[in-house]
Amino acid sequence: MAAECLPPSLLILGLAVSVVCAGSLYPRDSESRVVKTLDGIWDFRADYSNSRNDSFQHSWWSQPLSASGDVMPMPVPSSYNDIYNDKALRDFVGWVWYETQFFVPSDWRDQRVVLRLGSAHYYAVVWVNGQEVMRHDGGHLPFEGEVNSAVNFNGPNRLTVAVNNTLLATTLPPGSLSFHGGAKYPPHYFVQNVQMDFFNYAGIHRHVHLYVTPRVYVDDVTITTSINGNNGEVNYTITLGGSSGDSPPGVEISVEDRDGNTVTSHPVTSLTGTVEVNNARFWWPWTMKPSDPGYMYTLKVNVSTGDVYRQMFGIRTVQATDSQLLINSKPFYCLGVAKHEDADIRGKGLDYPLIARDFVMIKWLGANCFRTSHYPYSEEMMDQADQQGVVVIDESPAVGIKKAENFGAVSLSHHKDVMTELVQRDKNRPSVVMWSVANEPSSNMQQAEPYFKDVIQHTRQLDPTRPITFATMHAASDDRVVQFVDVISINRYYGWYTDTGHTEVIQGHLSDDLKSWRNKHHDKPILITEYGADTIAGMHEEPSFVFTEEYQTDFMSEYHKTFDTYRAQYLVGEMVWNFADFMTVEGVRRVVGNRKGVLTRQRQPKAAGHLLRARYLKVANTTWHTT
């Protein structure tokens, strides 16, 4: 990697786990790069020992995994929790082990061979042929390392990955372990406590890639854009990796349009500069008028030492004013959904049919934006947001930061590392218009103020081109953190968690709430990032009653009336909670998961889905004429 990462180590059930830098550039084939996928059915074992640490004491990585005991087939990518009919494995907390074999072409010997994991939740240690090659702390984001010294070019290679899903006070999301003894509990009994309202799915969730580059290679590309009349200005910074001797290699850049035609090309004398695209086609959200939604260009970087990398980008600007969110200097109103990457039998494992279906249903609803609640989504899903013109609020996995022990120095350092990895991964995406640093933290606590001031300042230094937000559940009177953000994002459940069943109070409460935020922070626009009611699909009652489809539509209709009052003023968007039903931990408030989706978990609409579709299509026909 181009820079060293020196974060602190973490002690997880007896193992010190340090982290490595995230892989920033997605592996893409080119004239100089070849990408292999190592996805498939891997061998799998869970360490059920009382300490969850016998696997390390007996060095399971040092020989084929089957030598340590019975293995089972496990798909990669997937969440291991939902594959087998085994409650112990579904709810397992601790180390699980994956293993597969792969071959490296012999003509890769003199090039740089890189192993990349798109996501492993939560901690991961990786060995190739029994040699440790990398470790990573945190789920949802990629990590990679050069493996030339570990691979065999003349035969099979054994890849072993250990993954631990334990959540502690310093992880994102945080959690804790409760240990119970005595005659009332089984021996060595403990429970994972979570501080978020979704299931702690675990495993290797995204692609595992092996790819090759020349020894001198493009390590990173950063692109920002601006608009000058009909022209687009493309600002680039290129970082090279590897040794090129005494003189730097020559670099040529070119910009290609969506059809692959070169619109500008020239050698560069500096790895930082600007090129202009005349009569550019700008990136627009798909319901914004006039529009050519999701128009993408490609910056081609050609290094004289042989490496070629192509980075897709869109030409657009984004800005938050005191009452508007502007894309390309035009007001944008978010007709949105909050989501979860959650499938029936893969948990949070990458699923192309699910991604395709989600975008079909996002557009069926008439939605033009979503929030990656409450963690970064896959790069493949983000690619589709770029290309289909769907706006994204990109959120970190900092959900449930609620206790004093979650605001310590170790937590702060890790939170900043995660924001660095997130921005590094998604900085070139035109669909990403805002960074969200957290969801529903205890932003009323004294410790929250310096903690989030630091996190937000760090994120703004990483990327000064996008607004920053976080989703608050607190009132304007006691929140300490909103002062630092550019957009106020609030989650509200009047008529559900408070005044349950009483939709008649929603307009009054929500209106008073919005006014109080505006009076305190009159220089910031407001976005509703959550509102919703649990609904069992097919349950009906007239008059409406909680958990029925009728109540969900009555509930949402009251919110919509208030939104219509304030969207002509300083409300810049509305996001229903949730796009689709999703799995949670077991609890008396949840009926096999969270049922607030306007779609079922199988992506079929409830009555509320039809209500939202009618609203969004109607509002989309008027929003863009607002000044």
Secondary structure in CASP SS format (residue, H / E / C, confidence):
PFRMAT SS
TARGET T0000
AUTHOR 0000-0000-0000
METHOD secondary structure of the structure
MODEL  1
M C 1.00
A C 1.00
A C 1.00
E C 1.00
C C 1.00
L C 1.00
P C 1.00
P C 1.00
S C 1.00
L E 1.00
L E 1.00
I E 1.00
L C 1.00
G C 1.00
L E 1.00
A E 1.00
V E 1.00
S C 1.00
V C 1.00
V C 1.00
C C 1.00
A C 1.00
G C 1.00
S C 1.00
L C 1.00
Y C 1.00
P C 1.00
R C 1.00
D C 1.00
S C 1.00
E C 1.00
S C 1.00
R C 1.00
V E 1.00
V E 1.00
K E 1.00
T E 1.00
L C 1.00
D C 1.00
G E 1.00
I E 1.00
W E 1.00
D E 1.00
F E 1.00
R E 1.00
A E 1.00
D C 1.00
Y C 1.00
S C 1.00
N C 1.00
S C 1.00
R C 1.00
N C 1.00
D H 1.00
S H 1.00
F H 1.00
Q H 1.00
H C 1.00
S C 1.00
W H 1.00
W H 1.00
S H 1.00
Q C 1.00
P C 1.00
L H 1.00
S H 1.00
A H 1.00
S H 1.00
G C 1.00
D C 1.00
V C 1.00
M E 1.00
P E 1.00
M E 1.00
P E 1.00
V E 1.00
P C 1.00
S C 1.00
S C 1.00
Y H 1.00
N H 1.00
D H 1.00
I C 1.00
Y C 1.00
N C 1.00
D C 1.00
K H 1.00
A H 1.00
L H 1.00
R H 1.00
D C 1.00
F C 1.00
V C 1.00
G C 1.00
W E 1.00
V E 1.00
W E 1.00
Y E 1.00
E E 1.00
T E 1.00
Q E 1.00
F E 1.00
F C 1.00
V C 1.00
P C 1.00
S H 1.00
D H 1.00
W H 1.00
R C 1.00
D C 1.00
Q C 1.00
R E 1.00
V E 1.00
V E 1.00
L E 1.00
R E 1.00
L E 1.00
G C 1.00
S C 1.00
A E 1.00
H E 1.00
Y C 1.00
Y E 1.00
A E 1.00
V E 1.00
V E 1.00
W E 1.00
V E 1.00
N C 1.00
G C 1.00
Q E 1.00
E E 1.00
V E 1.00
M E 1.00
R E 1.00
H E 1.00
D E 1.00
G C 1.00
G C 1.00
H C 1.00
L C 1.00
P C 1.00
F E 1.00
E E 1.00
G E 1.00
E E 1.00
V C 1.00
N C 1.00
S C 1.00
A C 1.00
V C 1.00
N C 1.00
F C 1.00
N C 1.00
G C 1.00
P C 1.00
N E 1.00
R E 1.00
L E 1.00
T E 1.00
V E 1.00
A E 1.00
V E 1.00
N E 1.00
N C 1.00
T C 1.00
L C 1.00
L C 1.00
A C 1.00
T C 1.00
T C 1.00
L C 1.00
P C 1.00
P C 1.00
G E 1.00
S E 1.00
L E 1.00
S E 1.00
F E 1.00
H E 1.00
G C 1.00
G C 1.00
A C 1.00
K C 1.00
Y C 1.00
P C 1.00
P C 1.00
H C 1.00
Y E 1.00
F E 1.00
V E 1.00
Q E 1.00
N E 1.00
V E 1.00
Q C 1.00
M C 1.00
D C 1.00
F C 1.00
F C 1.00
N C 1.00
Y C 1.00
A C 1.00
G E 1.00
I E 1.00
H C 1.00
R C 1.00
H C 1.00
V E 1.00
H E 1.00
L E 1.00
Y E 1.00
V E 1.00
T E 1.00
P C 1.00
R C 1.00
V C 1.00
Y E 1.00
V E 1.00
D E 1.00
D E 1.00
V E 1.00
T E 1.00
I E 1.00
T E 1.00
T E 1.00
S E 1.00
I E 1.00
N E 1.00
G C 1.00
N C 1.00
N E 1.00
G E 1.00
E E 1.00
V E 1.00
N E 1.00
Y E 1.00
T E 1.00
I E 1.00
T E 1.00
L E 1.00
G E 1.00
G C 1.00
S C 1.00
S C 1.00
G C 1.00
D C 1.00
S C 1.00
P C 1.00
P C 1.00
G C 1.00
V E 1.00
E E 1.00
I E 1.00
S E 1.00
V E 1.00
E E 1.00
D C 1.00
R C 1.00
D C 1.00
G C 1.00
N C 1.00
T E 1.00
V E 1.00
T E 1.00
S E 1.00
H E 1.00
P E 1.00
V E 1.00
T C 1.00
S C 1.00
L C 1.00
T E 1.00
G E 1.00
T E 1.00
V E 1.00
E E 1.00
V E 1.00
N C 1.00
N C 1.00
A C 1.00
R C 1.00
F C 1.00
W C 1.00
W C 1.00
P C 1.00
W C 1.00
T C 1.00
M C 1.00
K C 1.00
P C 1.00
S C 1.00
D C 1.00
P C 1.00
G C 1.00
Y C 1.00
M C 1.00
Y E 1.00
T E 1.00
L E 1.00
K E 1.00
V E 1.00
N E 1.00
V E 1.00
S C 1.00
T C 1.00
G C 1.00
D C 1.00
V E 1.00
Y E 1.00
R E 1.00
Q E 1.00
M E 1.00
F E 1.00
G C 1.00
I C 1.00
R C 1.00
T C 1.00
V E 1.00
Q E 1.00
A E 1.00
T C 1.00
D C 1.00
S C 1.00
Q C 1.00
L E 1.00
L E 1.00
I E 1.00
N C 1.00
S C 1.00
K E 1.00
P E 1.00
F C 1.00
Y C 1.00
C E 1.00
L E 1.00
G E 1.00
V E 1.00
A E 1.00
K C 1.00
H C 1.00
E C 1.00
D C 1.00
A E 1.00
D C 1.00
I C 1.00
R C 1.00
G E 1.00
K C 1.00
G C 1.00
L C 1.00
D C 1.00
Y H 1.00
P H 1.00
L H 1.00
I H 1.00
A H 1.00
R H 1.00
D H 1.00
F H 1.00
V H 1.00
M H 1.00
I H 1.00
K H 1.00
W H 1.00
L H 1.00
G C 1.00
A C 1.00
N C 1.00
C E 1.00
F E 1.00
R E 1.00
T C 1.00
S C 1.00
H C 1.00
Y C 1.00
P C 1.00
Y C 1.00
S C 1.00
E H 1.00
E H 1.00
M H 1.00
M H 1.00
D H 1.00
Q H 1.00
A H 1.00
D H 1.00
Q H 1.00
Q H 1.00
G C 1.00
V C 1.00
V E 1.00
V E 1.00
I E 1.00
D E 1.00
E E 1.00
S C 1.00
P C 1.00
A C 1.00
V E 1.00
G C 1.00
I C 1.00
K C 1.00
K C 1.00
A H 1.00
E H 1.00
N H 1.00
F H 1.00
G C 1.00
A H 1.00
V H 1.00
S H 1.00
L H 1.00
S H 1.00
H H 1.00
H H 1.00
K H 1.00
D H 1.00
V H 1.00
M H 1.00
T H 1.00
E H 1.00
L H 1.00
V H 1.00
Q H 1.00
R H 1.00
D H 1.00
K C 1.00
N C 1.00
R C 1.00
P C 1.00
S C 1.00
V E 1.00
V E 1.00
M E 1.00
W E 1.00
S E 1.00
V E 1.00
A E 1.00
N E 1.00
E C 1.00
P C 1.00
S C 1.00
S C 1.00
N C 1.00
M C 1.00
Q C 1.00
Q C 1.00
A H 1.00
E H 1.00
P H 1.00
Y H 1.00
F H 1.00
K H 1.00
D H 1.00
V H 1.00
I H 1.00
Q H 1.00
H H 1.00
T H 1.00
R H 1.00
Q H 1.00
L H 1.00
D C 1.00
P C 1.00
T C 1.00
R C 1.00
P C 1.00
I E 1.00
T E 1.00
F E 1.00
A E 1.00
T E 1.00
M C 1.00
H C 1.00
A C 1.00
A C 1.00
S C 1.00
D C 1.00
D C 1.00
R C 1.00
V C 1.00
V H 1.00
Q H 1.00
F H 1.00
V C 1.00
D C 1.00
V C 1.00
I E 1.00
S E 1.00
I E 1.00
N E 1.00
R C 1.00
Y C 1.00
Y E 1.00
G C 1.00
W C 1.00
Y C 1.00
T E 1.00
D C 1.00
T C 1.00
G C 1.00
H C 1.00
T H 1.00
E H 1.00
V H 1.00
I H 1.00
Q H 1.00
G H 1.00
H H 1.00
L H 1.00
S H 1.00
D H 1.00
D H 1.00
L H 1.00
K H 1.00
S H 1.00
W H 1.00
R H 1.00
N H 1.00
K H 1.00
H C 1.00
H C 1.00
D C 1.00
K C 1.00
P C 1.00
I E 1.00
L E 1.00
I E 1.00
T E 1.00
E E 1.00
Y C 1.00
G C 1.00
A C 1.00
D C 1.00
T E 1.00
I C 1.00
A C 1.00
G C 1.00
M C 1.00
H C 1.00
E C 1.00
E C 1.00
P C 1.00
S C 1.00
F C 1.00
V C 1.00
F E 1.00
T C 1.00
E H 1.00
E H 1.00
Y H 1.00
Q H 1.00
T H 1.00
D H 1.00
F H 1.00
M H 1.00
S H 1.00
E H 1.00
Y H 1.00
H H 1.00
K H 1.00
T H 1.00
F H 1.00
D H 1.00
T H 1.00
Y H 1.00
R C 1.00
A C 1.00
Q C 1.00
Y C 1.00
L E 1.00
V E 1.00
G E 1.00
E E 1.00
M E 1.00
V E 1.00
W C 1.00
N C 1.00
F C 1.00
A E 1.00
D C 1.00
F E 1.00
M C 1.00
T C 1.00
V C 1.00
E C 1.00
G C 1.00
V C 1.00
R C 1.00
R C 1.00
V C 1.00
V C 1.00
G C 1.00
N E 1.00
R C 1.00
K C 1.00
G C 1.00
V C 1.00
L E 1.00
T C 1.00
R C 1.00
Q C 1.00
R C 1.00
Q C 1.00
P E 1.00
K C 1.00
A H 1.00
A H 1.00
G H 1.00
H H 1.00
L H 1.00
L H 1.00
R H 1.00
A H 1.00
R H 1.00
Y H 1.00
L H 1.00
K H 1.00
V H 1.00
A H 1.00
N H 1.00
T H 1.00
T H 1.00
W C 1.00
H C 1.00
T C 1.00
T C 1.00
END
